[in-house]
Amino acid sequence: MSKREIFMNSAFTENSVWKQILGICSALAITNLVRNSLVMGLGVIFTLALSSLTVSLIRSYIPKRIRMMVQTLIIASYVIIVDLFLKAFMPEISKALGPYVGLIITNCIIMGRLEAFAGKNSPIDSMIDGIGTGVGYSLVLIIISFVRELFGFGTLFGFQILGDWWTKWSIMVMAPSAFFMLAILIWIIKGPLSAKKG
């Protein structure tokens, strides 16, 4: 596969969220604001890309019996960097995301890509796969948060978009709306959109 094909496959064709229904805790937890989703997405892209690169570089030196522990340690190292960066430069967003930044460590998408791709492919290809997977994950979060913030608060990125005439949908601010939005998104992708391709 070419580098472009690797990216497109991991970001869209085999998107971990809508294809495999993985990593949906974030969809419930932090998608009420686009800004939060964007920052979380960037954190996941950073962690996935560099974890994939690192695992691919050292895969032949990791004993098989402890590879999962080593991979978790590598992921945790990059998540700590993300967490410290947010606390230092974006304290408000860090507070809003709370413990969910730390939970990137346990995101099954990351461990899945390290096992399925980075452990078997070259460092550059693995990094591209990590970036693609992170972009696909981020795209889902941003789409869900776009709708939730717009209809729930009447804003986007904190700027008022819908005027006083708009009645805010309180259900969009509540956590269950994220699951409804995710279900609708999966239905659109697997239903009408896939029917058009066929």
Steps between C-alpha positions, in 0.01 A plus 500: 500500500612854427529753782184675379310170495616421855371839620168480315442143614563571869318835502191412295468148354578321827409784738523356852194685631236449234634173360603320821311708761816556706599797716145625551550603866628837373188540287295491818735697722643805325306568178271770636745766372694501171806651667524211749460244221767667287753506784424139595532399134838672468616327819400162359667572163823597678491193725406257222755630251796501738402177677471324164836639390670399826354148510594442137857618564557269797265210418782253434650573845179452701456149644158368397396410852523863621411687179160619633663650810767671292237638261293632792811668644574665164140622463500629860821698438346690208170553684692655791660743254154593365361539853790720618477713185128562555549582868779746415355673193124427499395471867130564430479225241708271722247553779206445263644174368586389853600134531414420137846608377658240727254242373657526153740239643218245516347592163468166322550668160862582587590158634318340207701693240828426677419129499348482151726736305800651682624162619526373142583799277772758442528807730385757240205289387407441863513871577280576196255232614497657847434846360224365274332311783520808722355721227211258447430491874520880525269546204226299673538698824491833317189411297315392814612803703417739213134395508483478880652843563305671224159369606573475872668837559443686173877551474805368314846531658330719762373755246125563488365372167128463564330811640249550780228361274656153534362276773794300635451124493593398853515133395802583282695609808429170676735203456246259339470729195858404408393136457200605292724716281754220462225254406360743240850559358566125470157452338571776243844356416390136486155570355440786252869573427600137443188451281614788277843340455338171404 
